[in-house]
């Protein structure tokens, strides 16, 4: 067992809104996550009481839970000049003592009674910018390299504020969620590196990787996905 340990600061679920410029057909978004009291059940389907409005690009078993570090929320509070508290970047789990953005794809966490596995990275969109009221936030979020981690639920269980987070094990490939976000956005030279973690990626990321690698082979260039 690894020594990496932290704590759950809060569990956050969606307050569905339709007042943001999401460009979605129905205008609804669940990005506004707010802390809830007491235990919340984490299952393979997601976080009990949470809402994912647009499932084509969000949610599903590989993105059942989104975790972000309180230390990174503090960074964004200073960077943006506004309070970015628990749930402030749309995360379900706000944790302390665990560097979510340095999480290795495939590593497993014990969180309360649940066991989770890191499967994907956050790729920001215009909804995030609208939520925080910062027009260039997508560009700044990518540049900061602090994406947080999407996790699948390997063993369902209740989780609440104060629970311990323990990293149980970690694959040896070393590819982090920050590496994956960079490869998917601004650093196509990292595609061959992140390919080493393909078996630990979620289905959407595997599909992106396969299409991107095929395009790069056809053209001999760092093709866009």
Buried (B, 14 or more C-beta within 10 A) or exposed (E): EEEBEBBBBBBBBBEEBEEBEBEEEEEBBBBBBEBBEEBBBBBEBBBBEBBBBBEEEBBBBBBBBBBBBBBBBEBBBEBBEEEBBBBBBBBBBBBBBBBBBBBBBBBBBBBBBBBBBBBBBBBBBBBBBBBBEBEEBBBBBBEBBBBBBBBBBBBBBBBBBEBEBBBBEBBEBEBBBBBBBBBBBEBBEBBEBBBBBBEBBBEBBBEBBEEBBEBBEEEEEBBEB
